Amino acid sequence: MSELPASIPASTPASIPASIPASASLQKLCGGNVRTRFAPSPTGYMHLGHAYSALSAWYAAGANAEHFHLRIDDLDTTRCKDAFTTQIFDDLRWLGISWQEPVCYQSARTAKYEERLATLQEGDFIYPCYLTRKEADSLLTAPHSFEDGLVPAPSTRHLVNTQESRKREASGMTPVWRLDSARAIGEVSPSKPLYWHDHKGTQHRVDATRFGDVVLGRRDSPASYPRKSLFFLHGEGHSGPQKRARWPPATANGVPAERGERAPAGRT
């Protein structure tokens, strides 16, 4: 085994933090086996936060390699290195974690991301945005006081057919693709609200005003983090609550996006 980085303690963890959900409770919530995943980026060594996340997912899956999936987020070609990937494998084994083979590499899934984005585009659930990040940030002028600190992404649907957007499109500028959250929610659940449940079984309403029109397709990557996480969880049959326990906003914007993919294309 290669030498562990200084950020990882030299002794094997003796106990699991009490805040990690018990597998039995998650199994009850999911109605069966809990499948989880750990998705590190090989841009450096693992640290204690990585170890905690990996152990959380490992024990939520019942410490069962068949239900624990490893995904390597290697889309950043300028920073990702094979040596870091090898170190991730060694560190996880040191933690006592094993996983289902084969390991998933994000770089091998580009075509799938493009296919899913095309499906959403065909159904008019996403739209191009030609604003720079600075310009998009400038739209967020109203104060927000949500408990989770989440600032909603701006809706730029009204700018799609403006002269400036057409000018940037004609110049060859690559747009980002934003989820039309209101349309997605209205399409898949026109008469009643959408809800999701966290790892404790608590029900939460999906509120588009709290997350806005998030970016699903980036300029410099086949997919944004919420999009690639949703594709992986949905495509590989993973259980949602463990992911939702870790990042509720991702679930809030992922629900309408996932439902939008399943809606008939072209409906208005």
DRENNUZA-43435 format. One record per residue (C-alpha): x, y, z; residue in one letter; residue number from 1. Coordinates in Angstrom, 1 decimal, m for minus. Each point is the difference from the previous one (the first is absolute). Example, Ala and Ser with C-alpha at 12.3 -4.5 7.8 and 13.67 -1.06 7.14 Angstrom:
residues 2
@px 12.3; py m4.5; pz 7.8; res a; n 1
@px 1.4; py 3.4; pz m0.7; res s; n 2
***
This chain:
residues 268
@px 0.0; py 0.0; pz 0.0; res m; n 1
@px 1.3; py 3.4; pz m0.9; res s; n 2
@px 0.7; py 2.5; pz 2.8; res e; n 3
@px m3.0; py 2.0; pz 1.1; res l; n 4
@px 0.0; py 3.8; pz m0.3; res p; n 5
@px 0.6; py 1.9; pz 3.2; res a; n 6
@px m3.7; py 1.2; pz 0.1; res s; n 7
@px m1.2; py m3.6; pz 0.6; res i; n 8
@px 0.6; py m1.3; pz 3.6; res p; n 9
@px 2.4; py m3.0; pz 0.3; res a; n 10
@px m2.4; py m2.2; pz 1.9; res s; n 11
@px m3.0; py m1.9; pz m1.2; res t; n 12
@px m3.3; py 1.7; pz 1.0; res p; n 13
@px m1.3; py m1.6; pz 3.2; res a; n 14
@px m3.6; py 1.1; pz m0.2; res s; n 15
@px m2.6; py 1.6; pz m2.3; res i; n 16
@px m1.3; py 3.4; pz 0.9; res p; n 17
@px m3.5; py m0.1; pz 1.4; res a; n 18
@px m1.4; py 2.4; pz m2.6; res s; n 19
@px 0.4; py m2.7; pz m2.8; res i; n 20
@px m3.4; py m1.5; pz m0.7; res p; n 21
@px m0.4; py m3.7; pz 0.9; res a; n 22
@px m0.4; py m2.2; pz m3.0; res s; n 23
@px m3.1; py m1.7; pz 1.4; res a; n 24
@px m1.9; py 3.3; pz 0.2; res s; n 25
@px 1.0; py 0.9; pz m3.6; res l; n 26
@px m1.0; py m3.5; pz m1.2; res q; n 27
@px m3.4; py 0.6; pz 1.5; res k; n 28
@px m0.3; py 3.4; pz m1.6; res l; n 29
@px 1.1; py m1.3; pz m3.4; res c; n 30
@px m2.0; py m3.1; pz 0.2; res g; n 31
@px 3.0; py m2.3; pz m0.7; res g; n 32
@px 3.7; py 0.1; pz m0.3; res n; n 33
@px 1.7; py 3.3; pz 0.2; res v; n 34
@px 2.4; py 0.8; pz m2.9; res r; n 35
@px 2.5; py 2.9; pz 0.5; res t; n 36
@px 3.0; py 1.4; pz m1.7; res r; n 37
@px 3.1; py 2.0; pz 0.7; res f; n 38
@px 1.3; py 2.3; pz m2.7; res a; n 39
@px 3.4; py 1.6; pz 0.6; res p; n 40
@px 1.9; py 2.1; pz m2.5; res s; n 41
@px 3.6; py m1.2; pz m0.5; res p; n 42
@px 1.4; py 3.5; pz 0.2; res t; n 43
@px 1.9; py m0.5; pz 3.3; res g; n 44
@px 0.2; py m2.2; pz 3.0; res y; n 45
@px m3.0; py m1.0; pz 2.1; res m; n 46
@px m0.6; py 1.9; pz 3.2; res h; n 47
@px m2.1; py m0.6; pz 3.1; res l; n 48
@px m3.2; py 1.3; pz m1.6; res g; n 49
@px 0.4; py m2.5; pz m2.8; res h; n 50
@px 0.5; py m2.8; pz 2.5; res a; n 51
@px m3.1; py 1.0; pz 1.9; res y; n 52
@px m2.1; py 0.2; pz m3.2; res s; n 53
@px 1.3; py m3.4; pz m1.2; res a; n 54
@px m0.7; py m1.7; pz 3.4; res l; n 55
@px m3.4; py 1.6; pz 0.1; res s; n 56
@px m0.9; py m1.5; pz m3.4; res a; n 57
@px 1.7; py m3.3; pz 0.9; res w; n 58
@px m1.9; py m0.6; pz 3.2; res y; n 59
@px m3.3; py 1.3; pz m1.4; res a; n 60
@px 0.4; py m2.7; pz m2.7; res a; n 61
@px 0.4; py m2.6; pz 2.8; res g; n 62
@px 3.8; py m0.3; pz m0.5; res a; n 63
@px m0.9; py m2.0; pz m3.1; res n; n 64
@px 2.2; py 0.3; pz m3.1; res a; n 65
@px m2.8; py m1.0; pz m2.2; res e; n 66
@px m2.0; py 3.0; pz 1.1; res h; n 67
@px 2.9; py 2.5; pz 0.2; res f; n 68
@px 1.1; py 1.7; pz m3.3; res h; n 69
@px 3.1; py 1.9; pz m0.7; res l; n 70
@px m0.1; py 2.8; pz m2.6; res r; n 71
@px 3.2; py 1.9; pz m1.0; res i; n 72
@px m0.8; py 3.5; pz m1.0; res d; n 73
@px 2.8; py 0.5; pz m2.5; res d; n 74
@px m1.4; py 2.6; pz m2.3; res l; n 75
@px 2.5; py 2.7; pz 1.0; res d; n 76
@px 2.7; py m1.1; pz m2.5; res t; n 77
@px 2.4; py 2.7; pz 1.2; res t; n 78
@px 0.1; py m1.1; pz 3.7; res r; n 79
@px m0.9; py m3.7; pz 0.1; res c; n 80
@px 2.8; py m2.4; pz 0.2; res k; n 81
@px 0.2; py m3.8; pz m0.1; res d; n 82
@px 2.2; py 0.0; pz 3.0; res a; n 83
@px m2.7; py 1.6; pz 2.1; res f; n 84
@px m2.5; py m2.5; pz m1.2; res t; n 85
@px 2.3; py m2.8; pz 1.1; res t; n 86
@px 0.4; py 1.7; pz 3.4; res q; n 87
@px m3.8; py 0.2; pz 0.4; res i; n 88
@px m0.3; py m3.7; pz m0.5; res f; n 89
@px 2.7; py m0.7; pz 2.6; res d; n 90
@px m1.5; py 2.4; pz 2.5; res d; n 91
@px m3.4; py m1.5; pz m0.3; res l; n 92
@px 1.4; py m3.5; pz 0.5; res r; n 93
@px 1.8; py 1.2; pz 3.1; res w; n 94
@px m3.3; py 1.3; pz 1.3; res l; n 95
@px m1.4; py m3.5; pz m0.5; res g; n 96
@px m2.2; py 0.9; pz m2.9; res i; n 97
@px m0.6; py m2.1; pz m3.1; res s; n 98
@px m2.2; py 0.8; pz m3.0; res w; n 99
@px m1.9; py m1.5; pz m2.9; res q; n 100
@px 2.1; py m0.4; pz m3.1; res e; n 101
@px 0.5; py 1.4; pz m2.5; res p; n 102
@px 0.8; py 3.5; pz 1.3; res v; n 103
@px m1.9; py 2.7; pz m1.9; res c; n 104
@px 2.1; py 2.7; pz m1.6; res y; n 105
@px m1.8; py 3.2; pz m0.8; res q; n 106
@px 2.1; py 0.6; pz m3.1; res s; n 107
@px m1.5; py m3.1; pz m1.5; res a; n 108
@px m3.5; py 1.3; pz 0.4; res r; n 109
@px 0.1; py 3.1; pz m2.2; res t; n 110
@px m2.2; py m1.4; pz m2.7; res a; n 111
@px m2.7; py m0.9; pz 2.6; res k; n 112
@px 0.0; py 3.5; pz 1.4; res y; n 113
@px m0.4; py 1.5; pz m3.4; res e; n 114
@px m2.8; py m2.5; pz m0.8; res e; n 115
@px m1.9; py 1.0; pz 3.2; res r; n 116
@px 0.4; py 3.7; pz m0.6; res l; n 117
@px m1.3; py m0.5; pz m3.6; res a; n 118
@px m3.1; py m1.7; pz 1.5; res t; n 119
@px m0.6; py 3.0; pz 2.2; res l; n 120
@px 0.6; py 2.4; pz m2.8; res q; n 121
@px m2.4; py m1.9; pz m2.3; res e; n 122
@px m2.7; py 0.4; pz 2.7; res g; n 123
@px 0.8; py 3.7; pz 0.5; res d; n 124
@px 1.0; py m0.6; pz 3.6; res f; n 125
@px 3.3; py 1.7; pz m0.4; res i; n 126
@px 1.0; py 3.2; pz m1.8; res y; n 127
@px 3.3; py 1.6; pz m1.0; res p; n 128
@px 1.5; py 2.8; pz 2.0; res c; n 129
@px 2.7; py 2.2; pz m1.5; res y; n 130
@px 0.7; py 2.1; pz 3.1; res l; n 131
@px 3.5; py m0.1; pz 1.6; res t; n 132
@px 0.1; py m1.2; pz 3.6; res r; n 133
@px 0.6; py 3.6; pz 1.1; res k; n 134
@px m3.1; py 1.2; pz m1.9; res e; n 135
@px m2.1; py m2.8; pz 1.4; res a; n 136
@px 1.1; py 0.8; pz 3.5; res d; n 137
@px m0.9; py 3.6; pz m0.4; res s; n 138
@px m3.7; py m1.1; pz m0.5; res l; n 139
@px 0.0; py m1.1; pz 3.6; res l; n 140
@px m0.6; py 3.4; pz 1.6; res t; n 141
@px m2.9; py m0.9; pz 2.3; res a; n 142
@px 0.9; py m1.1; pz 3.5; res p; n 143
@px m0.7; py m3.6; pz 1.0; res h; n 144
@px m0.3; py m1.5; pz 3.5; res s; n 145
@px m0.6; py m3.7; pz m0.5; res f; n 146
@px 1.1; py m2.1; pz 3.0; res e; n 147
@px 2.3; py m2.2; pz m2.2; res d; n 148
@px 1.7; py 3.1; pz m1.4; res g; n 149
@px m0.9; py m1.1; pz m3.5; res l; n 150
@px m0.1; py 2.9; pz m2.6; res v; n 151
@px m2.3; py m0.9; pz m2.9; res p; n 152
@px 1.6; py 0.0; pz m3.5; res a; n 153
@px m1.4; py 2.7; pz m2.2; res p; n 154
@px m2.6; py m0.7; pz m2.7; res s; n 155
@px 1.2; py 1.4; pz m3.4; res t; n 156
@px m2.7; py m1.5; pz m2.2; res r; n 157
@px m1.2; py 3.5; pz m0.8; res h; n 158
@px 3.4; py 0.8; pz m1.5; res l; n 159
@px 0.1; py m2.9; pz m2.5; res v; n 160
@px m1.4; py 2.0; pz m3.0; res n; n 161
@px 1.7; py 3.3; pz 0.8; res t; n 162
@px 2.2; py 1.7; pz m2.6; res q; n 163
@px 3.1; py m0.4; pz 2.2; res e; n 164
@px m0.6; py m3.8; pz 0.5; res s; n 165
@px m0.5; py m0.5; pz m3.7; res r; n 166
@px 3.2; py 2.1; pz m0.6; res k; n 167
@px 2.0; py m2.2; pz 2.4; res r; n 168
@px m1.4; py m3.2; pz m1.5; res e; n 169
@px 0.9; py 1.2; pz m3.5; res a; n 170
@px 3.6; py 0.7; pz 1.2; res s; n 171
@px 0.4; py m3.6; pz 1.0; res g; n 172
@px m0.3; py 0.4; pz 3.7; res m; n 173
@px m0.8; py m3.2; pz 1.8; res t; n 174
@px m3.0; py 0.4; pz 2.3; res p; n 175
@px m0.7; py m1.7; pz 3.3; res v; n 176
@px m3.3; py m1.9; pz 0.2; res w; n 177
@px m2.4; py 0.8; pz 2.8; res r; n 178
@px m2.9; py m2.0; pz 1.3; res l; n 179
@px m3.3; py 1.8; pz m0.4; res d; n 180
@px m1.1; py m1.0; pz 3.5; res s; n 181
@px m3.5; py 1.4; pz m0.1; res a; n 182
@px m0.8; py m1.8; pz m3.3; res r; n 183
@px 1.4; py m3.3; pz 1.2; res a; n 184
@px m2.0; py 0.1; pz 3.2; res i; n 185
@px m3.1; py 1.1; pz m1.8; res g; n 186
@px 0.4; py m2.7; pz m2.7; res e; n 187
@px 0.4; py m3.0; pz 2.3; res v; n 188
@px m2.2; py 1.1; pz 2.8; res s; n 189
@px m2.5; py 2.6; pz m1.3; res p; n 190
@px m2.6; py m0.4; pz 2.7; res s; n 191
@px 1.9; py m0.8; pz 3.2; res k; n 192
@px 3.4; py 0.9; pz 1.5; res p; n 193
@px 3.1; py m2.3; pz m0.3; res l; n 194
@px 1.6; py m1.3; pz 3.2; res y; n 195
@px 3.1; py m1.9; pz 1.0; res w; n 196
@px 1.0; py m1.8; pz 3.2; res h; n 197
@px 3.4; py 0.3; pz 1.8; res d; n 198
@px 1.8; py m2.8; pz 1.8; res h; n 199
@px m2.1; py 0.5; pz 3.1; res k; n 200
@px m3.2; py m0.4; pz m2.0; res g; n 201
@px m0.9; py 3.7; pz 0.3; res t; n 202
@px m2.0; py 1.3; pz m3.0; res q; n 203
@px 1.1; py 3.1; pz m1.8; res h; n 204
@px m1.8; py 1.9; pz m2.7; res r; n 205
@px 1.8; py 0.9; pz m3.2; res v; n 206
@px 0.0; py 3.8; pz m0.2; res d; n 207
@px 1.4; py 1.4; pz m3.3; res a; n 208
@px 0.5; py 3.4; pz 1.6; res t; n 209
@px 2.5; py m1.4; pz 2.4; res r; n 210
@px 2.4; py m1.4; pz m2.7; res f; n 211
@px m0.9; py 1.8; pz m3.2; res g; n 212
@px 1.0; py m1.1; pz m3.5; res d; n 213
@px 3.2; py m1.9; pz 0.8; res v; n 214
@px 2.7; py m0.7; pz m2.6; res v; n 215
@px m0.1; py m3.6; pz m1.3; res l; n 216
@px 2.4; py 0.4; pz m2.9; res g; n 217
@px 3.2; py 2.0; pz 0.5; res r; n 218
@px 2.2; py 1.6; pz m2.5; res r; n 219
@px 3.2; py m1.8; pz 1.1; res d; n 220
@px m1.6; py m3.3; pz 1.0; res s; n 221
@px m2.5; py m2.5; pz m1.4; res p; n 222
@px m2.2; py 0.5; pz 3.0; res a; n 223
@px m0.2; py 2.0; pz 3.2; res s; n 224
@px 0.4; py m1.7; pz 3.4; res y; n 225
@px m3.8; py m0.3; pz 0.7; res p; n 226
@px m0.6; py m1.5; pz m3.5; res r; n 227
@px 2.8; py m2.6; pz 0.1; res k; n 228
@px m1.0; py m1.0; pz 3.5; res s; n 229
@px m3.6; py m0.4; pz m1.0; res l; n 230
@px 0.9; py m2.0; pz m3.2; res f; n 231
@px 2.2; py m2.3; pz 2.1; res f; n 232
@px m2.5; py m0.6; pz 2.8; res l; n 233
@px m2.9; py m0.5; pz m2.4; res h; n 234
@px 1.9; py m2.0; pz m2.6; res g; n 235
@px 1.7; py m2.4; pz 2.4; res e; n 236
@px m3.0; py m0.5; pz 2.3; res g; n 237
@px 1.3; py 1.7; pz 3.1; res h; n 238
@px m2.1; py 0.8; pz 3.0; res s; n 239
@px m0.8; py 3.6; pz 0.5; res g; n 240
@px m0.2; py 0.7; pz 3.7; res p; n 241
@px 3.7; py m0.4; pz 0.8; res q; n 242
@px 0.8; py 2.6; pz m2.7; res k; n 243
@px m2.8; py 2.2; pz 1.1; res r; n 244
@px 1.3; py m0.1; pz 3.6; res a; n 245
@px 3.3; py 1.4; pz m1.3; res r; n 246
@px m1.2; py 2.8; pz m2.2; res w; n 247
@px m3.8; py 0.8; pz 0.1; res p; n 248
@px 0.2; py 2.8; pz m2.7; res p; n 249
@px 1.3; py m2.5; pz m2.5; res a; n 250
@px m3.1; py m2.1; pz 0.5; res t; n 251
@px m2.3; py 3.0; pz m0.2; res a; n 252
@px 1.2; py 0.9; pz m3.5; res n; n 253
@px 0.6; py m3.6; pz m1.0; res g; n 254
@px m3.6; py m1.1; pz 0.5; res v; n 255
@px m1.5; py 2.2; pz m2.8; res p; n 256
@px 2.9; py m0.7; pz m2.3; res a; n 257
@px m0.3; py m3.7; pz 0.4; res e; n 258
@px m3.8; py 0.1; pz m0.5; res r; n 259
@px 0.5; py 2.3; pz m3.0; res g; n 260
@px 2.0; py m2.7; pz m1.7; res e; n 261
@px m2.8; py m2.4; pz 0.4; res r; n 262
@px m2.7; py 2.4; pz m1.3; res a; n 263
@px m1.1; py m0.3; pz m3.6; res p; n 264
@px 2.0; py 2.2; pz m2.3; res a; n 265
@px m1.7; py 3.0; pz m1.6; res g; n 266
@px m2.9; py 0.3; pz 2.4; res r; n 267
@px m1.1; py 3.5; pz 0.9; res t; n 268
***
